[in-house]
Amino acid sequence: MARSHLPQPVSANSDRTPGATIDAQKLMEHTQHLARLNSWFEVALNNMARGLSMFDADRNLIVCNSLYREFYELPEELTVPGTPFSKILAYHTAKEGTANSLQELRRQQQWIEQHAQELQHGKTFTHTQHLKNGRIILVTNQPLTDGGWVDIQEDVTEKTLAQERIEWLARHCPLTEIANRFHLRERLEEELLNMKPNAQLAVHLVDLDYFKHVNDTLGHAAGDAVLKAVAKRVRSTLRDGDFVGRLGGDEFAIIQTDISGPEQASSLAQRLVSILNAPYRVLGSDAGIGASIGIAITPDHGVDADTLLRRADTALYRVKSCGRGSTCVYKPEDEKLAHERIELQADLGEALKRRELSLHYQPIVDVKLGTVTGCEALMRWKHPKLGMVPPSTFIPIAERSGLIQAMGDWALNQACQDAAGWRPDLKVAVNFSAVQFEYGDLPHLVQVALERSGLEAARLEIEITESALLRYETRTLDALERLRALGVRLVLDDFGTGFASLNYLRNFTFDKIKIDRSFVSDMAARRDCVAIVGAVTGLARTLGIGPVAEGIEGLEQLKGVAATGCQEMQGFYFSKPVPAGEVEKAVAQCLAKLSSETLAD
């Protein structure tokens, strides 16, 4: 058998001294220890959360870890010790899409020289690399005392993208993906600051007409789809230098730069009105809205952002006051209209304190039984200077300002107190705003009003619109359940004009539904309205709900509604709304009309 060439154990008679044996053992132990340290170092190096590469003074690779290789997708031969940094850089540059031409190689060499000089001066610096594979790498370069350097690579892709998203959200509307109010104002101030002498700029405020109707009839998902479509249409209409933002709700603003004068601004506004008025197809349904636009131009109407936005809003108010669906450039006399609106809001608050508001009552009749079943309470405001202000004017102001809460509470208590003095077979119906359901505890208010007045709960009817159910469905249905527990009667007003009317009838049992006056008024001219009134009446009867037709203004309408089987009605044909002191007289007149020969025919 061949002898092993491995070193043999030292015998007792060997010439090797004991000291030499001990030194050899220590050397072996030291070598093994270094091997273990190298192994541990390699494990630690390749399990770092960051990439690492180390180069010597001759710019050759000393060591790198696996994350460094992964970040730059380097082949194995470029990661062995001794690889020149220039080869690694050339490979990476080519992989990122830059051909290694002679000119490019010279540029790389210049960059390496500059890099090395900065490191020789002991400078530590960082820079960010956006790689072709989508990664974002933060590189930190640290010099070594022997002239080399260490690079630390951190993958900051998620962190950077998250930060960019946060910064984007701070300046944009996530729904429409256009600028928000803050960013639009920021851009406007920037444009004004950088304007050239004699240059002009226009600010357009765009308000979507009838957008609330889309939300109420088709739902908020459809409303969101319309808002996105509006933003898309506006963007496609503007020039590259123009800017659009959403101020909130259904209001947008446009910065039109470098214009020749008001004519150019008006031309854009008119195009926008035409484009935004075109039908929208959203979620399988057709949606129709319009647009009103107010315009302010610098320098004629202001030279700062606040003034331009305010005066564009003033011009917009004039458009809406004149019927909507149009455009208007600011005029000094518009300030009067805006001032009147502010004054009216202030006067409304004072009217509530001074008890200038009143309730008028319109009788509701049963034409089949020939009786008056109750009266609907309708709020009226007699302004000390303007006279009677229409509810269509002051109710929206009350809702926007928050006054509707106090006004509604007063109306409820007053109606209960007035009805308590009527004959016991007459009910009183009180309307509640959607805003009241959002902010108030209506069941508690109703309970207090009934206790104060002594009115029987069964004689009080609470009328709510479908928009209240749509906006706050869960909260509203809970409030309705609590109201029913009190014993009051519940009426769904303006039935047929809202979203998913039948769904509400399935989820909650109302005592009455009121057929909207728009169907009644068109019955003589449109067969579909006759069919709708008949269908709603039949449905209500099947569900055990009493139908009531609103807006009866003539004998022909009365006969047409009666022919569908609806027997409860109200309208000017029977009586106009009257003050509380004239209710008894109005009821008597209704009874006389119901028993007249003309009606009997």
Secondary structure, 3 states (H helix, E strand, C coil): CCCCCCCCCCCCCCCCCHHHHHHHHHHHHHHHHHHHHHHHHHHHHHCCCCEEEEECCCCEEEEECHHHHHHHCCCHHHCCCCCEHHHHHHHHHHHCCCCCCHHHHHHHHHHHHHHHHHHHCCCCEEEEEECCCCCEEEEEEEECCCCCEEEEEEECHHHHHHHHHHHHHHHECCCCCCECHHHHHHHHHHHHHCCCCCCCEEEEEEEEECHHHHHHHHCHHHHHHHHHHHHHHHHHHCCCCCEEEEEECCEEEEEECCCCCHHHHHHHHHHHHHHHHCCEEECCEEECCEEEEEEEEECCCCCCHHHHHHHHHHHHHHHHHCCCCCEEECCCCHHHHHHHHHHHHHHHHHHHHCCCEEEEEEEEEECCCCEEEEEEEEEEEEECCCEEECHHHHHHHHHHHCCHHHHHHHHHHHHHHHHCCCCCCCEEEEECCHHHHHHCCHHHHHHHHHHHHCCCHHHEEEEEEHHHHHHCHHHHHHHHHHHHHHCCEEEEEEECCCCCHHHHHHHCCCCEEEECHHHHHCCCCCHHHHHHHHHHHHHHHHCCCEEEECCCCCHHHHHHHHHCCCCEECCCCCCCCEEHHHHHHHHHHHHHHHCCHHHHC
